[in-house]
Amino acid sequence: MPHKILWELQPDAPRLNAGFAGCREAVAANNPDFFHDIIECLIAAMEAKDPYTSGHSSRVADMSLGLAQALEIKRADLENVHIAAHLHDVGKIGVSENILTKQDKLSEHEWTQIQLHPVTGYNILCKSNLLDKIAKIVLHHHERWDGKGYPHGLQGNHIPLGSRIIAVADAIDAMTTDRPYNKLLSWEDCYHELQINKEKQFDPLVVDAAAQLWKKWADNRQDKQPVDKGQRLFIAPILAGERLKHTEEDR
């Protein structure tokens, strides 16, 4: 009997699917917390998989929002950058915990697994039509201005602007946060690294925007209390410069 009912509904499947899609769009339009709830669920899943990511996504999202505003990105595009920054590491759900929390040097195979996380993140997010633009920003957040990034080796303005913004914010947070396999840099040294890699790894316009916000960011971070030993630290992916190349700091 259930098979008969399913068979009878099949001719109307396109109409029903369209109706469900319309309902989803209506929910999103009429409920301002809709995206927020999705984001919170995805971030919770990500942090449950990798205990070192706690706080990283929020810091990257805050810096990305500031950069996007400095670059005069408006309305929906601004929101997309902010959401994508929160979710940029969601693909790490598909990476082994042993790799994510490893304190020693990664093997070539392990490094390859780490490089898959932007694609995995894209595949997760693009399941929703409402998150399609956000998914594309997440996909390319490890591309480099000089075309030496991953996963597609895009170069310059071929990289989505949101991805270029997150790349800078992600690198700043990684360099200025203490990690088990790499000690933090001072804000002064971090700024120097950004300048060295301007027009190499990073979009020069985004680096210039970061320079405008640098004192505010540094002052805010220095005002924060140190993380207690009982709290979770994070390991962030980073391509912090030519001197680091593809090493442990690229996780």
N, C-alpha and C positions, 0 to 999 in steps of 0.2 A: 504493500500500500504506500509506504513512504516513497518508493521509487516512482510509483505512478504520479504522485503529487509533484515530485521534482520534475518529471518529464512534462507534465502539463504546464509548469511554470517556465520552462526553458524558452519558449518562443517570446516571452515577455522580458527575458533577462536584460537585454540592452536598456529597455525603458526603466526597469527596476534599478539597474546600476546607475543610470543617470539621475534617478530620484535620490538614491543614497548619496551620490556626490553632491547634489544640491543641498541635501540636509547638512552634510559636513561643512560646506561653505557657509551655510546660514548660521550654524553653530559658531564657526570661527568669527563671523562678522558681528554677531550679537553678544558674544561672550569674550570680553577683553582678556580674561584669564586663560583662554583656551590654549594659546601657544605656551604661556608660562607653565601650565600644568604639564604639557608634553615635555618641555625642556627639563623641568624638575625631575620627571620620571626617568628620562634618558640619562641625565647627569648622575642620578642616584645609582642607576644600573652600572654606569661607567666607573664610579668611585667604589662600588662594591667589588668590581673586578680588579681595580688597581688602587690600593690604599694610598699610594703616593700622589694621586692627582687632586686630593682635596684642596680646594682653594685656588688651584691654578686656573681653572676655567673662568671663575669669577673675576680674577685679576686681569686675565687676558681680555675678557669681555669689557671690563671697565676701560682699559687702555684703548681697545679697538673703538669703542664708542667715542672717546675723546678725540682720537685721530680722525674718525669719520666726520665728526662735527667740525674739526679744524679744517678739513678738506671740503667743507660745505656740502656734504652729502645730506639729502633731505628725505623726510617722510618714510615711505615703505623701504627704500634702499638703505636708509639708516638703520631701520629696525632689522632688516635682513642681515646686515653686517654684525649687529649686536647679538642676534640669536645664533648666527653661524659661529661667532667667537665662543659663545658658551658651549657649543657642540663640536668644536673643531677636533677634539680627540675622541669622539664617541666610537670611532672605528677601532679603538684599542680594546673594545669588548671582544674582538675577534683575535687578539694576540694572547699568547700563553702568559699566565701569571708569572711563571718562572723567568720569562724574558723581561717582563715589565719591571719586576722587582730585583733583577740581577744586579749585583754591585760590582761584578768583575767585567772584564772586556767581553763584548758580544762577539760571537762567531759570525762568519759570513752568512750562514743560514739564518741565524737569529736577527741579524741586521736586515736581511731580506724580508723577514716577517714584520719587522717594525715598519718598513717602507710601505707595506700594504695597508696600513691603517687609514690613510686618506680615502682609498678606494672602498674599503669596507664601510667607512663612515658614509660615503656617498650612497652606497648600495642600501644602507639602512634608511637614510633620510629620503631618498627619492621614491620610496614606496608610497609616500604621501604626495599627491599633486600640490598640496598647499606648501610643501617644504622644498619644492624643486629648485628654486633659486638659491636657497640656503644650502642645499646639497652640493650645488656646483661650486659655491665658495669654499665649502669644507674640502671638496675634492682637490683643490689646487693650492691649499694653504702652505704646502711645502715646495712649491715651485720657486725658482730663483730668477731674479731680474736678468741674469746673464744666460739663462737657459739650462743651467746645470742642476736643476732641482728635480723633483719627482712628484707625481708619477709619470707625467707626459713630457717633461722637458720644455714646457712653454717658456717664452722669453718676453720680457718687456711688457708692453701694453696688451699682449695676447693673454696675459694672466688677469683674471678678474680683479678689479680694484679691491673688492672686499677681501680677497685672498691675500693680496699684497699688504693690506693693512694688518691682517691677523698675523702674517709672517713676522712683521716687525714687533708687534705686541708680544707674540709668543716667545721670540728670541730674547726680548728684554726681560720678561719674567723668568725665563730659564737662567739667564746669566746672573740675575740678581737674587736668586733663591738658592739656598744651600741644598745640595743633593748628595746622596751617599757616595756617588762615583765622581763627583766634581764639585769643588768648593765654589762658593759664590764670588762674583766680582763686585767691586765697589761700583757705585753709580757712575763715578768718574771714568773708571776703566770700561764699563759697559758702553758709555757714550763714545769712547774712543773706538771700540769695536764696531759700533754702528757706522761711524764716519769712515773707517777703513773699508767697510763692505758696502758703502753707498755706491750704487750703480754696478755692483758685483752681485751680491746676494739680494740687496734691498732696493726697492723703488726709491729714487732720490727725493721725490716729492713727499713720500710718507716719512722718510728720515727727517726731512726738514720740518714736517709737522710735529714729529716727536720732539725735536729740539725745542720747539715753542712750549711744549708741555713738560719738559724735563724737570725743571725745578719743582713744579707742583707734584709730580710723581715721586721724585726722590724724597721730598719733605714728608709726603703722606706715608711712604713706606717706612721711613726712619722713625716716624711717630708710633708705628705699630709695635706691640710687645712681641718679644721673641716667642717662637712656637714652643709650647711645653713638650717635654719628652713624651708625655702620654698622648699627645695629639699626633695626627697623621701628617707626614711630610709628603712631598710630591716629586715625581720625576717627570720633567717636561721634555718634549722633543725640541731640539735646537740645531740649527746650522749657524753657529755663532761666528763663523769667519773662515777665511782661507787657512788660517793656521790650525783650525780644528778638523777641517775636511770632514769625511764621513767616518766619525768615530763615535765613542760613547755619548758625546754631547748631542748627537743627532736623534736620540730616542724620542 
